[in-house]
C-alpha cells in the first residue's frame, strides 16, 4: 500500500466562476469568519510544526535559493508559493505555479515566521488551508443540478475523506457502498476527486447511479488538484484522510477492502 505525504491543495481561492456546460454553477454563500490567533500557544518551531498546523500559512516565500523541480536552474529568494504540506522530516512542499512544485527544507522558507505571525494575530488566516482551497469548488451530489456546497459547511469540517477515482471504474460502486458509513461522519466531509473527463453537468447521473451522495470536485480542476496532492502516477483508486489544514492522517490505495488502518486513524483523529 503506497503512502501519500501530508498534503493540501495548491490552487488559489479566487478563480472565475466555474461553468457546467453553458450553465453557470449556482453559488451559495461567502466565506465565514475564521479567527485562530492565540498568543498563549507555544511558539511555532520546526519541532512542533505538525502539532501547530492551525497556524500553517496558506502561502510561503523562499529565504534562500532552491532548485527548480525540472532541474532547470533555481528559484530566487522571495519566490512566493502555496503551501501544500508540511512533512514530518521538516520539509515543506510548495506549489510555485508555473515554476513547479518543490519540496524544500522548512528553514529555506519563511513558513515558521509566518506561522508565528498568525499565532499572535499579526496577520490573519482566512480559513483552514485545505478547506480554503477546495471549499469554493465543491459540488453537492444530492442536488438536481450542479450546486456548490455552502462554504459554512466546508469551513466547519474537521477533516476530509478524499476519494481519487474514475467514476466509471468497476470498483467505484463497491467503494461507495463501503464508504457509506464514513461519508460525512464525525464532521469529516467526504470529497470525490473524479478522474477522467466528466463535464460538471453530466457527471451527476453517474454519481447517482453509484450511490455517491457527498461532495465532488469541479471536473476541470479535479485532475490538477489530484496531481498536487499525490506524488506520482495513480495506478488504482486512492483514499486519503486529511485534517482541515491538509495534514494527512492516513492515505493509501483501495484494493477492494478498506484498510483497518483507516478506521484507526479516523478514531485517533476524531475520537470515534
Phi and psi in degrees as a GROMACS rama.xvg file:
@    title "Ramachandran Plot"
@    xaxis  label "Phi"
@    yaxis  label "Psi"
@TYPE xy
-81.8704  134.386  UNK-2
-90.9744  144.312  UNK-3
-105.055  160.199  UNK-4
-90.6607  166.287  UNK-5
-56.8233  131.045  UNK-6
-142.347  159.079  UNK-7
-151.27  158.502  UNK-8
-76.3404  150.727  UNK-9
-123.75  21.0737  UNK-10
-101.515  137.305  UNK-11
-60.3684  162.281  UNK-12
-76.7059  -45.0378  UNK-13
-92.0616  77.1489  UNK-14
-100.575  164.796  UNK-15
-61.3235  155.296  UNK-16
-54.9031  133.497  UNK-17
-79.3145  154.106  UNK-18
-124.983  144.885  UNK-19
-104.69  100.941  UNK-20
64.2176  -122.066  UNK-21
-101.237  1.73351  UNK-22
-107.162  125.677  UNK-23
-67.5784  134.559  UNK-24
-66.5267  134.702  UNK-25
-71.6485  133.334  UNK-26
-89.534  165.711  UNK-27
-121.731  -45.5352  UNK-28
-166.838  -175.261  UNK-29
-103.132  176.337  UNK-30
-70.5842  125.535  UNK-31
-68.5754  163.8  UNK-32
-70.7292  139.82  UNK-33
-136.753  117.05  UNK-34
-131.151  118.688  UNK-35
-128.845  3.42014  UNK-36
-54.8555  133.599  UNK-37
-154.09  88.1459  UNK-38
-65.0856  -17.9241  UNK-39
-81.3616  -10.9552  UNK-40
-69.8268  153.379  UNK-41
-56.4984  144.325  UNK-42
-58.4547  132.841  UNK-43
-73.6937  132.499  UNK-44
-141.387  175.695  UNK-45
-59.4925  -34.4587  UNK-46
-72.2838  -24.9834  UNK-47
-121.287  20.6354  UNK-48
-65.1218  -37.6149  UNK-49
-65.5308  -46.8162  UNK-50
-66.2435  -22.0593  UNK-51
-98.5215  30.015  UNK-52
-59.4292  -26.6588  UNK-53
-61.8611  -20.4811  UNK-54
-98.208  3.22142  UNK-55
-57.7023  130.147  UNK-56
-75.8743  156.702  UNK-57
-76.3371  -33.8022  UNK-58
-124.777  151.607  UNK-59
-137.18  160.053  UNK-60
-124.445  150.541  UNK-61
-76.2438  140.648  UNK-62
-109.571  -3.28796  UNK-63
-147.908  151.851  UNK-64
-60.7834  143.607  UNK-65
-135.669  146.049  UNK-66
-61.3879  140.925  UNK-67
-70.7379  156.339  UNK-68
-67.062  -26.354  UNK-69
-89.6335  3.2789  UNK-70
76.9265  4.45283  UNK-71
-97.9746  83.7919  UNK-72
81.7203  -158.012  UNK-73
-129.93  161.724  UNK-74
-91.7039  137.77  UNK-75
-80.2862  162.501  UNK-76
-57.1887  134.827  UNK-77
95.7834  -10.8666  UNK-78
-58.2049  128.948  UNK-79
-104.718  133.05  UNK-80
-142.151  171.361  UNK-81
-94.5842  128.497  UNK-82
-70.2813  122.06  UNK-83
-90.4854  -47.9906  UNK-84
-160.522  160.085  UNK-85
-112.395  129.627  UNK-86
-98.4199  159.893  UNK-87
-65.2442  -20.5653  UNK-88
-94.6655  29.9545  UNK-89
60.2566  40.1033  UNK-90
-121.119  152.067  UNK-91
-120.732  136.672  UNK-92
-101.061  122.775  UNK-93
-129.017  136.309  UNK-94
-95.6037  114.531  UNK-95
-100.219  27.5874  UNK-96
65.3772  -123.299  UNK-97
-64.0207  -19.9478  UNK-98
-86.2781  0.989753  UNK-99
92.1724  177.315  UNK-100
-96.8035  129.623  UNK-101
-126.094  133.715  UNK-102
-102.166  119.689  UNK-103
-137.255  155.732  UNK-104
-56.3255  139.063  UNK-105
-53.5944  -38.0332  UNK-106
-67.9546  -11.5149  UNK-107
-84.3449  -0.610465  UNK-108
-123.88  173.434  UNK-109
-96.4799  24.4336  UNK-110
-55.5661  -48.5827  UNK-111
-62.7152  -43.6775  UNK-112
-62.2932  -44.3719  UNK-113
-65.7044  -40.2313  UNK-114
-60.3563  -40.8348  UNK-115
-71.2808  -30.4147  UNK-116
-66.9675  -36.908  UNK-117
-66.654  -41.1684  UNK-118
-58.0625  -43.658  UNK-119
-91.3143  -1.10419  UNK-120
85.8251  13.0643  UNK-121
-70.2808  -35.8526  UNK-122
-126.74  152.293  UNK-123
-96.8768  163.255  UNK-124
-128.705  124.981  UNK-125
-68.5928  -34.5042  UNK-126
-173.175  168.303  UNK-127
-56.023  141.017  UNK-128
-57.4848  -48.356  UNK-129
-68.6746  -41.98  UNK-130
-60.9764  -38.6457  UNK-131
-64.3228  -38.5987  UNK-132
-73.165  -43.3359  UNK-133
-99.7216  -18.2203  UNK-134
-49.8738  -50.6731  UNK-135
-72.1329  -3.69727  UNK-136
-115.097  6.89954  UNK-137
-93.6872  135.331  UNK-138
-110.35  155.781  UNK-139
-98.2536  116.472  UNK-140
-71.1104  -11.5488  UNK-141
-83.1716  -15.1883  UNK-142
-77.4244  155.18  UNK-143
-78.5601  -23.0976  UNK-144
-131.45  160.991  UNK-145
-56.3052  114.498  UNK-146
-134.627  129.219  UNK-147
-67.2929  142.936  UNK-148
-74.8611  138.841  UNK-149
-54.1578  133.211  UNK-150
-60.0639  -32.7657  UNK-151
-58.7966  -37.2994  UNK-152
-68.3075  -46.0882  UNK-153
-65.3367  -42.9581  UNK-154
-66.6199  -23.7778  UNK-155
-86.1331  -5.87684  UNK-156
-68.0525  137.116  UNK-157
-80.277  -17.8626  UNK-158
-174.251  -177.74  UNK-159
-138.137  134.61  UNK-160
-101.658  103.328  UNK-161
-92.2422  136.439  UNK-162
-123.206  117.117  UNK-163
-107.689  106.933  UNK-164
-163.15  151.648  UNK-165
-80.9564  120.28  UNK-166
-59.881  -15.9811  UNK-167
-85.6989  -6.15414  UNK-168
-63.6884  133.426  UNK-169
-54.0196  -30.6689  UNK-170
-80.9839  -3.24183  UNK-171
-62.9536  -46.6482  UNK-172
-61.3105  -41.2138  UNK-173
-63.8674  -43.1057  UNK-174
-62.672  -42.9213  UNK-175
-59.2067  -43.758  UNK-176
-62.4372  -41.7353  UNK-177
-71.1513  -29.3784  UNK-178
-85.679  -11.2854  UNK-179
-51.6303  -42.7044  UNK-180
-66.4456  -20.2898  UNK-181
-97.8826  -24.5807  UNK-182
-58.4883  121.974  UNK-183
58.4851  37.8468  UNK-184
-106.263  146.699  UNK-185
57.3869  30.4898  UNK-186
77.5209  10.5571  UNK-187
-98.1625  123.746  UNK-188
-92.4918  122.153  UNK-189
-78.3936  134.24  UNK-190
-133.81  125.506  UNK-191
-92.2466  128.659  UNK-192
-104.851  90.0837  UNK-193
-68.4145  125.465  UNK-194
-95.5971  146.196  UNK-195
103.023  176.126  UNK-196
-95.054  107.729  UNK-197
-137.609  105.032  UNK-198
-55.8572  143.407  UNK-199
-60.394  -24.9086  UNK-200
-93.6341  2.90706  UNK-201
-113.541  -15.7565  UNK-202
-79.2099  -24.4354  UNK-203
-54.5748  -46.0178  UNK-204
-58.2466  -36.8609  UNK-205
-65.2108  -42.736  UNK-206
-69.0047  -39.8255  UNK-207
-63.3666  -41.2084  UNK-208
-61.5264  -37.3355  UNK-209
-82.3516  -14.9066  UNK-210
93.107  11.4805  UNK-211
-73.9443  123.222  UNK-212
-123.071  13.8605  UNK-213
-109.279  -157.12  UNK-214
-79.0543  154.2  UNK-215
-142.975  152.866  UNK-216
-87.78  148.758  UNK-217
-51.278  133.488  UNK-218
-59.6242  -43.2221  UNK-219
-71.8185  -7.33396  UNK-220
-109.346  -18.0435  UNK-221
-57.9158  -49.2667  UNK-222
-69.3741  -36.2005  UNK-223
-68.4761  -37.8524  UNK-224
-65.3195  -39.4048  UNK-225
-62.5774  -42.7658  UNK-226
-64.6721  -30.06  UNK-227
-71.3968  -39.0733  UNK-228
-77.4961  -37.313  UNK-229
-113.786  130.684  UNK-230
-81.0637  133.535  UNK-231
81.5745  -175.916  UNK-232
-80.7012  140.85  UNK-233
-84.4276  116.348  UNK-234
-94.2607  -14.0237  UNK-235
-162.085  178.251  UNK-236
-56.4431  139.323  UNK-237
-120.244  146.868  UNK-238
-125.413  147.692  UNK-239
-149.489  135.428  UNK-240
-106.551  118.612  UNK-241
-116.975  150.691  UNK-242
-73.9198  171.466  UNK-243
-64.5457  -23.9035  UNK-244
-85.013  -13.798  UNK-245
107.576  2.71194  UNK-246
-70.3167  131.631  UNK-247
-78.4217  123.237  UNK-248
-94.288  -32.2591  UNK-249
-164.738  147.76  UNK-250
-159.44  147.365  UNK-251
175.725  -179.348  UNK-252
-83.4161  152.407  UNK-253
-96.1757  116.907  UNK-254
-110.702  22.1812  UNK-255
109.077  -14.9079  UNK-256
-137.682  150.682  UNK-257
-82.9279  130.169  UNK-258
-66.3171  135.992  UNK-259
-62.0942  -20.0655  UNK-260
-67.477  -28.1512  UNK-261
-64.8289  -46.0054  UNK-262
-62.9097  -38.4151  UNK-263
-66.3772  -45.0453  UNK-264
-62.2564  -39.643  UNK-265
-61.6266  -45.1213  UNK-266
-64.7547  -41.8569  UNK-267
-66.4965  -36.7168  UNK-268
-82.0007  -37.1088  UNK-269
-118.274  4.91553  UNK-270
74.8146  23.9367  UNK-271
